[in-house]
Amino acid sequence: MFTGIIEELGAVIAPAPRLRVGCKTVLEDLREGASIAVNGVCLTAVEISADSFTADLAPETLRRSNLGDLRAGSRVNLERPVTAVTRLSGHLVQGHVDATGELMSLEPLGDGNYWLRVRVPAELDRYFVEKGSIAIDGISLTIASIEAGVVNITIIPHTFANTTLASAAVGSRMNLEVDVIAKHIEKLMAARLAAT
């Protein structure tokens, strides 16, 4: 489980299917077999060195996420899993990416703030609500508004400066994870309706 509060920007050393990421902060207590979120995708660290870790990317991971698009030098958002004593500053993020969306635009609003627009797949649209949470490339964000298959989000200066959003390109694929609580409620309600 993660919070969507990015701890560090890493750099890809070797791309899929055996992803190697250069980093520092997240290595402090990382152990072989531990989970780590890379652009919001929960991966298992299998080789750890003084300045990097390696993770194998399964076909399902490559199909559902943008990790297969990464090249040597690509920047990635990194986060270690929460502990029982960690403050939950973002929202509950599992690292189980549902699909990818398309970056439509990232426009300056002034004072270091930006307006992010991401086209989302139609099958996920029902999970998005105004002022609800979404994880985009592992970043916990709040939806400002929704319009015809596009979610709009205000990006504050800290988030822009400390995540991959500062280098994001229009048209690129972004990993999307919807709020797991919304998915559970939907399933429970469907079962209840089917029983009546």
N, C-alpha and C positions, 0 to 999 in steps of 0.2 A: 504494500500500500504506500502511496506517495501523496504529496500535498499539492504538487504543481508549482511549488516555489523553487525556481531553478537555482542550483548551488554554484554551478560553474559552466563555462563554455569550454568544451573540449574540441579537439581537432582530429579528424579521421586520418589515421596513418595508413591503414589498409581497408578497402571496402569489402562489401559482401562477397561470399557468404560467411567468411570468418572476419568479422569486423574488429579492427584494432583502433582504439581511441587514445590519443595522448591527452593527459590531464594531470592535475596535482591534488586539488582539494578533496575530491571524492575518493582518492586512494588512501586517505589517512587511516580509515578503519575498514576498508574493503577487503573481503576475504574471498578465496576461491569458492564458487558455488553460491555466492550472495547475489541478490537481485540489485539491479541498477537500471534506472530509467534513462534511455537515450532518445531524445526527441519524443518523450512520452511513451516509449515502448519499453515494457518491462523485459529486461534481458538478464541472463545469468553470466556473471563474470567467471571465465574459466582459466585465464592466465593473467596474472598480475605482476607487473614489474615496478620499478621505482618511478616510472613516468608514464605508464599506460596500462590498459587492461584489454582483454580480448573477449569477444562473445560470438557464439555461433548463431547465425540467422536461419531459422527454419523456413521452409517454403510458405507456410501460412503467414509468418511475419512479413516476408517479402511481398506477399499478395495484398495484405491489408494496410501496409504502411509505406512511407516514403524512404525507408532505410536502404532499399535497393538503388535509389537515385544518388546516394552519397558517393563522392569520389575522394581521393586523397586530398587533404587540405580543407574539406568541407567542415564548417563549424556545426557543432551539435550541442543541444541543451542537455545537461546532466543533473541528475538528482538521485541521492541515496534514499532508501526506503525509510519511512518513519519508524521511530521507536516509541515505546510506551510513555516516554517522558517528553516527546517532541510536541511543540505547539502546532496546532493545525491551522496554519495561516491561510492556506488556499481552500481547497475542498478535497473530498475523497477521490483520489485518482488511482486507478488500479494498474495502469500501464498496459491495459488490454485495448488496443486501438480498434475502433469500430470500422473506420474507413478513412479515406483521404478526401480533403476538400481542395478547392482551387483558390489561391490568393488572387482576389480581384483588384484590390488597390490598398495602398497604405499611404494616406495623405496627411501632411502636417496640419495640426490644428492651432499651432502657436504654443509658446512656452514649453517646448519639448514634448508635447502631447501629439498623438497620432490617431487617425480614424482608420481602423482595419476592417476590410470587407472580405469575407470568405464565402464562396459558393459551397453549399453543403449538399450531399446526396439526398434525393427526395425521400428515400427510405428512413433517413434519420431525422427529417424535419420535425416530426411529431414530438421529439424529445427536447426541442429547444424552446425556451420561454424567455421573455424579456426579464432581465435581472437574474436569470438563472446562470448556472455555471457550465463551462465547457473547458476541456483541455485541448489546446492546439499546440502541436509539437511539444506536449508535456507541460505547457504553461497554463496554470489556472487563471482563467479569464472570466469576466462577467459580460454577458450579452446585453448590449445597450438597446438594440432593436433588431427586428427581423423583417425581411421583405422578400417575398417571392424566391425562396430558396437561398437567400443570402443572409448571413448573420453579420451584424455590425458591432464592433467593439471599440471602446476608447482604450488606447494604450498610453499609460503614464510614462514619464521620462525614465524612471528606474527600470521598468520592464523593457523598454526599448533599448536601453544601454546595456542591459545585463542578460539578454537572450539573443537567439538567432534572428529575431525580428529586424534588427538593425541591418542585416544583410539579406533579408528575404526579397525575392524577385517576383514581380507580377507574373502570374501563370504557373508558379511552382505549386507542387502538391504539398499539403500540410496534413499531418496526422491529426485525426479527430477522435476524441473519446467523449461520449455523452455521459451524463450523470447516471451512475449505476442505480441510484435510488429510483429514478424515473422508469428505468427498465423493469425493476422489480414491481413497482406499483402497477405498471401496465399489465404484467403477467398475472398478478393477483386479481386485478379487476376483470381481466378476460376470463379467468377461471370462475369468478363469482357470477359473471353474466351468463356463462355457459351452464351454470348449475341452476339458473332460474328458469 
